[in-house]
Amino acid sequence: MVFLSLSQTYGWTTLPDDLSKWPYRTLDFTEKYGLKNLSPKSLDAFRVKLQADHNLLFEYLTLKVGFDPNDKKEYAMSKYLHMDYVRLI
């Protein structure tokens, strides 16, 4: 998955011609979580892994919405969105 960090574009008055200058973020399911395919067995193993580790779950949910889990503000916003606003957790 690829995301554009919109908060990093605030205040831009022009758009860079060079796409490598855009603040993209990626989520590589294979590298980060070992999810190599979308088979039922693989997805179930991924679910079990997330349910067993709440830190991993919040990291995944944060990355999934395009936020950086290493950024305290974005991580806090992700927790707020998932726990208080949408109440998914």
Residue, then its C-alpha position, 0 to 999 in steps of 0.5 A: m500500500v502507498f500513502l501520501s503524507l498530506s500533513q507534510t504537504y501543508g503550506w506547499t504553494t507549488l507541486p514538485d515535478d519530481l515525484s521522488k520529492w513527494p512524501y510517500r509512505t509504503l506498507d509492505f505486508t510481506e516485509k513487515y508482517g510476513l503476509k505473502n499471499l491472500s489465502p484464507k489460511s494466511l489471512d487467518a494467521f495474520r489475524v491471530k498474530l495481530q490479536a496476540d500482540h496489541n502493540l503490533l495491532f496498533e502499529y498495523l492500524t496506524l500504518k494502514v491509515g497512512f500514519d507513521p507509528n514513529d510520529k507521536k502525534e500521528y500515532a495518538m491520532s490513530k489510536y483516537l480514531h480507532m478507539d474513541y471515534v470509530r470504536l473499532i477496538 
